[in-house]
Amino acid sequence: MLQSFITLFKILNLQILMLSALLFFIGYAIAPTAYYRKIKWLTAYPFFMIKLIDYYFKQNWSPLMIFMVILF
């Protein structure tokens, strides 16, 4: 099992992995500012998804069921 993880990490391109981690943390740091200042181009997609979820999930579905529907 450990050998399969080592093989997987050897296959991954370290530069792309580090870039994706950096972009994730930049987005994580910018998100509260974008929300409170209402920067429209940064918050358009999340608010669109919230509207879709509210429209389609008016029933009392469990959070696990909603997660499964969104995932698939």
C-alpha positions, 0 to 999 in steps of 0.5 A: 500500500505504501509503495502505491502511494510512493509510485503515485507521488512520483508520477505527479508533476510537483510543479503543477501540484504546488501551483494548484495548492498555491492557487487554492490558498490564494482563493481561500484568502481572497474569498471573504474579501470578495464576499464582503465587498460584493465583487461580482465577477468573483462571486457570480458562480457560487451565488448561481449554484446557491440559487440552483440548489434552492430552486431544485432542493425545496424538499427537506432532503438530507445534506448527504443526499444533496451532496450525492446529487451535486457530485453525480 
